Amino acid sequence: MKILAVIFITTIVCTCNISKSQSLLYFADSVINEYKIPELAYAVVSSDSILELQTLGVQRINTNYLAKQNDRFHIGSNTKAITSFIAALLVKDERLRWNTKFFDLFPDLKKNSRKVYYNITLQDLLTFRGKLPPYTYTNEHPAQKEIIGDNAHQRYLLAKYFLSQKSMKEDKNGLTRSNADYILAGLMLEKASGKSYKELVLDFGKSVNIEFGFDYPNLTDTLQPWGHDASLKPVPPFNNYKLNWLLSAGNINVSLPDYIKFVQLQLKGLKGISTMLANTTYNKLIYGMPSFSFGWFNSVDSATQHHVAENIGNAGAFITRVQIIKESDKGYIIFTNSCTGETSKGIDILLEVLKDRYGR
């Protein structure tokens, strides 16, 4: 394998192109070796076809637990598009409106909240315009001892905490990127539906034949992929309370074959051939807001003028990257079970090769 990596390193660094005689699988194997990625799974899809689907490597570094096609990966922030899709279903059913204010559903939290948050809506929260302070799994505050009760009550107390804090300044694109937005949005979905967030996700999964799970996959099955931290150290099974707090922002796991169904659903919707939501709703979700729409960062490719929607998930042990391109009817999905800087480089390179082969 090391010899293969040497052979291909010039191609990787210089051109990111593959000759017709070289298979993508052969190239992906060289990426795994060069960038020390334990397990790599990738797919290229259109609205009606699977053009590539491969899983290679090992579930845990320095073991013989070989990768399997139905292995599950923690998708981190790629959870956000799923949360937003469920919100759209509730809007369709008139359980919510995009302009429903958070305090319409939680008036009891308004008294101790800052006035800057009084008018935040479901749409604001799902499009990173809630102005809430930044929060991720590396934050030290609030401390676990300050947030007590069952998981649902903990997220309620988190919302109370965030709403009492100083607001975030908008970036140059008018965004305030905070996982706290999605924590509050998740509470709104639960309140409007009368169901827990997990129930909403599982119900949606059943409706589209996708088996969603939660937390790192090895928590419930040690024969599933283990994540690897920034030092490439395997992360053993443990109940991560911060990931429980970030449930609706980034704590879903899923297999690549199942996640393909979600991406194809978006592509079908953009073409107007999905009956689950209106074509206008799919366009709103994926491209409806500048810079970041409902779970998707979006931009225009300067070379093709195609609209690209993307997100990257990384909750400390897995990195996943997903792109949807409307005009070329393509979805690109790359899942890994490590979160090193080298992993990110390998993902970037493989993505460029896939797009060179299948279109931008």
C-alpha positions as CSV (number, residue, x, y, z in Angstrom):
1,M,0.0,0.0,0.0
2,K,2.9,2.4,0.7
3,I,4.2,1.9,-2.8
4,L,0.8,2.8,-4.2
5,A,0.7,6.0,-2.1
6,V,4.1,7.0,-3.5
7,I,3.0,6.3,-7.1
8,F,0.0,8.5,-6.7
9,I,1.2,11.3,-4.5
10,T,2.3,13.4,-7.5
11,T,-1.1,13.0,-9.1
12,I,-2.8,13.9,-5.8
13,V,-0.8,17.1,-5.2
14,C,-0.4,18.3,-8.7
15,T,-3.5,17.6,-10.8
16,C,-6.1,15.7,-8.8
17,N,-6.9,13.9,-12.1
18,I,-7.1,10.2,-12.8
19,S,-6.3,8.6,-16.2
20,K,-8.9,6.3,-17.6
21,S,-6.8,3.3,-16.7
22,Q,-6.8,4.1,-13.0
23,S,-9.8,3.2,-11.0
24,L,-11.3,5.6,-8.5
25,L,-11.2,2.8,-5.9
26,Y,-7.4,2.4,-6.5
27,F,-7.0,6.1,-6.1
28,A,-9.2,6.2,-2.9
29,D,-7.0,3.5,-1.4
30,S,-3.9,5.7,-2.0
31,V,-5.7,8.6,-0.3
32,I,-6.3,6.4,2.8
33,N,-2.6,5.4,3.0
34,E,-1.2,8.9,2.3
35,Y,-3.5,10.7,4.7
36,K,-3.8,8.0,7.3
37,I,-7.6,7.7,7.3
38,P,-8.7,4.4,9.0
39,E,-12.1,4.1,7.2
40,L,-13.3,6.0,4.1
41,A,-16.7,5.7,2.5
42,Y,-17.8,7.7,-0.5
43,A,-20.6,7.9,-3.0
44,V,-21.6,9.9,-6.1
45,V,-25.3,10.0,-6.9
46,S,-27.8,11.6,-9.2
47,S,-31.5,11.9,-8.5
48,D,-32.2,8.4,-9.9
49,S,-28.9,6.6,-9.9
50,I,-25.9,5.6,-7.7
51,L,-22.8,6.2,-9.8
52,E,-20.2,5.3,-7.1
53,L,-20.5,3.6,-3.7
54,Q,-17.4,2.3,-2.0
55,T,-16.3,1.7,1.6
56,L,-12.7,0.8,2.4
57,G,-10.2,0.6,5.2
58,V,-10.7,-0.5,8.8
59,Q,-13.2,0.4,11.4
60,R,-10.5,1.0,14.0
61,I,-6.9,1.8,13.4
62,N,-4.3,-1.0,14.0
63,T,-7.0,-3.7,13.9
64,N,-8.3,-6.2,11.3
65,Y,-11.9,-5.1,11.6
66,L,-12.5,-4.4,8.0
67,A,-14.9,-1.7,6.7
68,K,-18.3,-2.9,5.7
69,Q,-20.7,-1.1,3.3
70,N,-23.4,-0.7,5.9
71,D,-21.1,0.7,8.6
72,R,-22.5,3.7,10.4
73,F,-20.9,7.1,10.6
74,H,-21.5,10.0,13.0
75,I,-22.4,12.9,10.6
76,G,-22.0,15.9,12.9
77,S,-23.3,19.1,11.4
78,N,-24.9,17.2,8.4
79,T,-27.6,16.5,11.0
80,K,-28.7,20.2,10.5
81,A,-30.2,19.5,7.0
82,I,-32.2,16.6,8.5
83,T,-33.5,18.8,11.3
84,S,-34.4,21.5,8.8
85,F,-36.2,19.0,6.6
86,I,-38.3,17.8,9.6
87,A,-39.1,21.4,10.3
88,A,-40.3,21.8,6.7
89,L,-42.6,18.8,7.2
90,L,-44.1,20.4,10.3
91,V,-44.6,23.6,8.4
92,K,-46.3,21.7,5.7
93,D,-48.6,20.1,8.3
94,E,-49.3,23.6,9.7
95,R,-47.8,22.7,13.1
96,L,-45.4,25.6,12.7
97,R,-44.6,28.5,10.5
98,W,-41.2,29.7,9.4
99,N,-41.9,33.0,11.1
100,T,-43.0,31.3,14.4
101,K,-41.1,33.1,17.2
102,F,-39.2,31.0,19.7
103,F,-41.0,32.8,22.6
104,D,-44.4,32.1,21.0
105,L,-43.8,28.5,22.1
106,F,-41.6,29.2,25.2
107,P,-43.0,32.4,26.8
108,D,-41.8,31.3,30.2
109,L,-38.2,31.8,29.1
110,K,-38.7,35.4,27.9
111,K,-38.4,37.1,31.3
112,N,-34.7,36.3,31.8
113,S,-33.7,36.6,28.2
114,R,-32.0,39.5,26.4
115,K,-34.2,41.7,24.3
116,V,-32.1,41.1,21.2
117,Y,-33.5,37.6,21.1
118,Y,-37.2,38.5,21.6
119,N,-38.1,38.2,17.9
120,I,-36.0,35.3,16.7
121,T,-38.0,32.9,14.5
122,L,-37.7,29.3,13.5
123,Q,-36.2,30.5,10.2
124,D,-33.6,32.6,11.9
125,L,-32.5,29.7,14.0
126,L,-32.3,27.2,11.1
127,T,-30.3,29.7,8.9
128,F,-27.7,30.8,11.4
129,R,-29.3,34.2,11.9
130,G,-30.4,33.8,15.6
131,K,-27.5,35.9,17.0
132,L,-27.0,33.4,19.8
133,P,-23.5,32.9,21.3
134,P,-21.2,30.4,19.7
135,Y,-21.3,26.9,21.1
136,T,-19.8,23.5,20.2
137,Y,-18.6,20.4,22.0
138,T,-15.3,22.0,23.0
139,N,-16.9,24.8,25.1
140,E,-16.3,24.7,28.8
141,H,-19.4,26.6,29.8
142,P,-22.0,25.9,30.8
143,A,-20.6,23.2,33.0
144,Q,-22.3,19.8,33.3
145,K,-23.2,20.4,36.9
146,E,-25.2,23.5,35.9
147,I,-27.4,21.6,33.5
148,I,-29.4,18.9,35.3
149,G,-32.4,16.7,34.7
150,D,-33.2,14.3,31.8
151,N,-31.9,15.1,28.3
152,A,-34.9,17.1,27.3
153,H,-34.7,19.3,30.4
154,Q,-31.0,19.8,29.9
155,R,-31.6,21.2,26.5
156,Y,-34.3,23.5,27.9
157,L,-31.8,24.8,30.5
158,L,-29.2,25.2,27.8
159,A,-31.7,27.4,25.9
160,K,-32.3,29.5,29.0
161,Y,-28.5,29.9,29.4
162,F,-27.9,30.9,25.8
163,L,-30.7,33.4,25.8
164,S,-29.2,35.2,28.9
165,Q,-25.8,35.6,27.2
166,K,-24.5,38.4,25.0
167,S,-25.4,38.1,21.4
168,M,-22.9,37.2,18.6
169,K,-21.8,39.8,16.0
170,E,-22.8,39.0,12.5
171,D,-20.0,37.9,10.1
172,K,-19.5,39.5,6.7
173,N,-22.3,37.4,5.2
174,G,-24.8,38.3,7.9
175,L,-24.5,35.0,9.7
176,T,-24.1,34.1,13.4
177,R,-22.9,30.5,13.2
178,S,-23.8,28.8,16.4
179,N,-25.0,25.3,17.2
180,A,-27.1,27.0,19.9
181,D,-29.5,28.1,17.1
182,Y,-30.2,24.4,16.3
183,I,-30.6,23.5,19.9
184,L,-33.4,26.0,20.2
185,A,-34.9,25.0,16.9
186,G,-35.0,21.4,18.1
187,L,-36.9,22.5,21.1
188,M,-39.4,24.3,18.9
189,L,-39.9,21.1,16.8
190,E,-40.6,19.1,19.9
191,K,-43.0,21.6,21.4
192,A,-45.0,21.9,18.1
193,S,-45.2,18.2,17.4
194,G,-45.6,16.9,20.9
195,K,-42.8,14.4,20.2
196,S,-39.2,14.1,21.2
197,Y,-36.5,15.1,18.6
198,K,-35.4,11.4,18.4
199,E,-39.0,10.3,17.7
200,L,-39.3,12.9,14.9
201,V,-36.1,11.7,13.3
202,L,-37.0,8.0,13.6
203,D,-40.5,8.7,12.2
204,F,-39.0,10.6,9.3
205,G,-36.5,7.8,8.7
206,K,-39.3,5.2,8.6
207,S,-41.2,7.3,6.0
208,V,-38.2,7.3,3.6
209,N,-36.7,3.8,4.6
210,I,-33.7,5.3,6.4
211,E,-32.4,3.8,9.7
212,F,-31.1,6.8,11.6
213,G,-29.3,6.5,14.9
214,F,-27.7,8.8,17.5
215,D,-24.3,9.3,19.1
216,Y,-21.1,7.7,18.0
217,P,-22.0,4.4,16.5
218,N,-19.8,2.3,18.7
219,L,-21.8,3.4,21.8
220,T,-24.4,0.8,21.0
221,D,-22.3,-1.6,18.9
222,T,-18.6,-1.9,19.3
223,L,-18.4,-3.7,16.0
224,Q,-19.3,-0.5,14.3
225,P,-16.7,2.1,13.3
226,W,-14.8,3.8,16.1
227,G,-14.1,7.5,15.7
228,H,-10.6,8.8,15.9
229,D,-9.6,12.1,17.5
230,A,-7.2,14.8,16.2
231,S,-4.2,12.6,17.3
232,L,-5.7,9.6,15.4
233,K,-6.4,7.9,18.7
234,P,-9.5,5.7,18.7
235,V,-12.4,7.1,20.8
236,P,-13.8,4.3,23.0
237,P,-17.6,4.1,23.6
238,F,-18.9,6.6,26.1
239,N,-22.0,8.7,26.7
240,N,-20.9,12.2,25.6
241,Y,-23.3,14.6,27.4
242,K,-22.3,17.5,25.1
243,L,-23.4,15.5,22.0
244,N,-26.7,14.9,23.8
245,W,-27.0,18.7,24.2
246,L,-26.2,19.1,20.5
247,L,-28.7,16.5,19.5
248,S,-30.6,18.5,16.8
249,A,-27.4,20.3,15.7
250,G,-25.1,17.4,15.1
251,N,-25.6,14.0,16.8
252,I,-27.1,11.7,14.1
253,N,-25.4,8.6,12.8
254,V,-26.3,6.7,9.6
255,S,-24.9,4.3,7.0
256,L,-23.8,5.6,3.7
257,P,-26.3,3.6,1.7
258,D,-29.1,5.1,3.8
259,Y,-27.8,8.6,3.7
260,I,-27.7,8.3,-0.1
261,K,-31.5,8.1,0.1
262,F,-31.6,11.5,1.9
263,V,-29.4,13.2,-0.7
264,Q,-31.4,11.7,-3.6
265,L,-34.6,13.0,-2.0
266,Q,-33.1,16.5,-2.1
267,L,-32.1,16.1,-5.8
268,K,-35.5,14.8,-6.7
269,G,-37.1,17.7,-4.9
270,L,-35.0,20.2,-6.8
271,K,-36.1,18.6,-10.0
272,G,-39.8,18.8,-8.9
273,I,-40.2,15.0,-8.8
274,S,-40.7,14.5,-5.1
275,T,-44.1,14.6,-3.5
276,M,-42.9,14.9,0.1
277,L,-42.5,18.6,-0.2
278,A,-43.2,21.2,-2.9
279,N,-40.4,22.0,-5.3
280,T,-40.3,25.6,-4.0
281,T,-39.7,24.3,-0.5
282,Y,-36.7,22.2,-1.6
283,N,-35.3,25.2,-3.2
284,K,-35.9,27.3,-0.1
285,L,-34.3,24.7,2.1
286,I,-31.1,24.3,0.1
287,Y,-30.6,27.6,-1.7
288,G,-33.3,29.9,-0.3
289,M,-31.0,32.1,1.9
290,P,-27.6,33.6,0.9
291,S,-24.5,32.0,2.3
292,F,-26.3,29.5,4.6
293,S,-29.8,28.2,4.0
294,F,-31.5,25.5,6.1
295,G,-28.6,23.3,7.0
296,W,-26.6,24.0,3.8
297,F,-23.8,26.5,3.1
298,N,-24.4,27.6,-0.5
299,S,-22.3,29.3,-3.2
300,V,-22.0,29.6,-6.9
301,D,-19.1,27.8,-8.7
302,S,-17.2,30.5,-10.5
303,A,-16.3,28.3,-13.4
304,T,-19.7,26.6,-14.1
305,Q,-22.1,29.1,-12.4
306,H,-23.7,26.0,-10.8
307,H,-25.3,26.3,-7.4
308,V,-23.4,24.3,-4.8
309,A,-24.8,23.4,-1.4
310,E,-22.5,21.8,1.1
311,N,-21.9,21.0,4.8
312,I,-19.1,19.4,6.8
313,G,-19.7,17.5,9.9
314,N,-17.1,17.1,12.6
315,A,-17.9,16.4,16.2
316,G,-14.4,15.4,17.3
317,A,-14.1,11.9,15.9
318,F,-15.6,11.7,12.4
319,I,-15.5,14.0,9.5
320,T,-18.2,13.9,6.8
321,R,-18.6,16.1,3.8
322,V,-21.6,16.4,1.5
323,Q,-22.2,18.5,-1.6
324,I,-25.4,18.9,-3.7
325,I,-25.2,20.5,-7.2
326,K,-28.5,21.4,-8.6
327,E,-27.7,22.0,-12.3
328,S,-25.6,18.9,-12.7
329,D,-28.1,16.8,-10.6
330,K,-25.2,15.4,-8.6
331,G,-24.6,14.6,-4.9
332,Y,-21.1,13.9,-3.5
333,I,-20.8,12.2,-0.1
334,I,-17.6,11.4,1.8
335,F,-17.7,9.8,5.2
336,T,-14.6,9.1,7.4
337,N,-14.0,7.9,11.0
338,S,-11.2,10.3,11.9
339,C,-10.9,14.1,12.4
340,T,-7.3,14.9,11.8
341,G,-6.1,17.7,9.6
342,E,-4.7,15.1,7.2
343,T,-8.2,13.6,7.0
344,S,-9.6,16.9,5.9
345,K,-6.9,17.2,3.2
346,G,-7.6,13.7,1.9
347,I,-11.4,14.4,1.7
348,D,-10.7,17.6,-0.2
349,I,-8.6,15.8,-2.7
350,L,-10.9,12.9,-3.2
351,L,-13.9,15.3,-3.7
352,E,-12.1,17.2,-6.4
353,V,-11.2,13.9,-8.2
354,L,-14.9,12.7,-8.0
355,K,-16.1,16.1,-9.4
356,D,-13.6,16.0,-12.2
357,R,-14.9,12.5,-13.1
358,Y,-18.7,13.1,-12.7
359,G,-19.2,16.8,-13.1
360,R,-19.4,20.1,-11.2
